[in-house]
Structure formats: C-alpha cells, structure tokens
Amino acid sequence: MSGLKLPDCWETLRAGFGSRNHHMNRISVWILLTLLFTGSACGPDQATQLLEITQFEERQSNSVHAKELYEDIVNRYPDSPAAQTARARLTKLAEP
C-alpha cells in the first residue's frame, strides 16, 4: 500500500494538519471536513477551494501555515488563477 496516492481532496485535508497552532489547526480541520463531506473539497476547482482555506488561515493570523498552503497551491496548480493569487500573497508575506 506504500504506492497508494490519495486524491487531491484528501491531500487538501492532510495539509490542514500541518499547523503548529493547535486551536487554529482544529478549526481548519473542521472546515476541511465540512467541505469534504459536502462534496466541495473534491470538486473541479480544488485550487480555488484550497485558496479560500488558505486565506482563512491567514485571516486567523496563522501566517506560517498559510504560507505553506500558498506554496502548495503554486506547486500543485501552477497555471490556475488561484496560483497567481498565491504567488502575490507569498510575495507580500515575504516583505519585512
């Protein structure tokens, strides 16, 4: 089973567990689970949905995890409009 590849929606859920802030991590996981079980997280525009989750993380002052998720969007969906937004946010977050 080591070669098992999770669908992108499960990878999105897994990404929600990367937070160092336990409280924010729990909130993120509940949002991701809600999206997953309502079918939204596995929809056709996963990049946009992941961007929305990432922006929520940023609004919750969880910039470390937001940065990780923005980078994930850029790597997984490089040609998407969400990746363009993620690149802009990464640039802004890198400013002193």
Secondary structure, 3 states (H helix, E strand, C coil): CCCCCCCHHHHHHHHHHHCCCHHHHHHHHHHHHHHHHCCHHHCCCHHHHHHHHHHHHHHCCCHHHHHHHHHHHHHHCCCCHHHHHHHHHHHHHHCC
